Amino acid sequence: MSDNLQFEHEGLHVSVSYNPSTNRVKRTVTRAGTEVYSDELNFDKSLVASFDVMSAEEQAKIVHSWGAAGIKTRIEDGQFGS
């Protein structure tokens, strides 16, 4: 599985990249190729029971969902303008 998730949401392109060696998640939002937002967060593995014994694919799915949920909420709240 890729450590990068990309999708479109309400006209914005979202990229969520996960670095499993550092547990860092980078989230980038672009509109028409121009970056409108970017941040980097540390994923706390203790949020998920048995995270360390899951496959790399399962871990990436959980982290991508976690990172994407926050960005989708911010887009829906209008934080990146229309």
C-alpha positions in Angstrom: 0.0 0.0 0.0 1.1 3.5 -0.7 2.0 5.8 2.2 0.2 8.6 0.3 -3.6 9.1 0.0 -4.9 11.6 -2.5 -8.5 12.6 -3.1 -10.8 15.5 -4.2 -13.2 17.1 -1.7 -15.4 20.1 -2.5 -13.2 21.2 -5.3 -10.0 20.9 -3.4 -7.2 18.3 -3.9 -6.1 16.7 -0.7 -2.9 14.8 -0.1 -2.2 12.9 3.1 1.3 11.4 3.3 2.4 9.1 6.1 6.0 8.4 7.1 5.8 5.1 9.2 9.4 5.5 10.3 8.7 8.8 12.1 4.9 8.5 12.5 4.6 11.9 10.9 1.6 12.8 8.7 1.8 15.6 6.2 -1.4 17.0 4.9 -1.5 19.3 1.9 -4.6 21.0 0.3 -4.4 22.6 -3.2 -6.8 24.5 -5.4 -6.1 24.5 -9.2 -2.5 23.5 -8.5 -1.8 26.2 -5.9 -1.2 25.1 -2.3 -3.7 26.7 0.1 -2.8 24.8 3.2 -0.1 22.4 4.5 0.7 21.0 8.0 2.5 18.1 9.5 1.3 16.2 12.6 2.6 13.4 14.8 0.4 10.4 14.9 0.0 9.0 18.4 0.1 5.2 18.0 -1.4 4.7 21.5 -4.7 5.9 20.0 -5.2 2.5 18.4 -5.1 -0.8 20.3 -2.5 -3.2 18.9 -1.3 -0.7 16.3 2.3 -2.1 16.4 1.2 -5.6 15.6 -0.9 -4.6 12.6 0.4 -4.9 9.1 1.9 -1.9 7.4 -1.1 -1.7 5.1 -3.6 -1.7 8.1 -1.5 1.0 9.9 -1.5 3.2 6.8 -5.3 2.9 6.3 -5.9 4.0 9.9 -3.4 6.9 9.8 -4.8 8.1 6.4 -8.3 8.1 7.7 -7.3 10.0 10.8 -5.4 12.6 8.8 -8.1 12.9 6.1 -11.0 13.3 8.6 -9.4 16.5 10.1 -8.9 18.0 6.7 -12.4 17.2 5.4 -13.9 18.8 8.5 -11.8 22.0 7.9 -12.8 22.1 4.3 -16.5 21.7 5.2 -16.2 24.4 7.8 -15.0 26.8 5.0 -11.6 27.3 6.5 -9.9 27.3 3.0 -12.3 29.7 1.3 -14.4 28.9 -1.8 
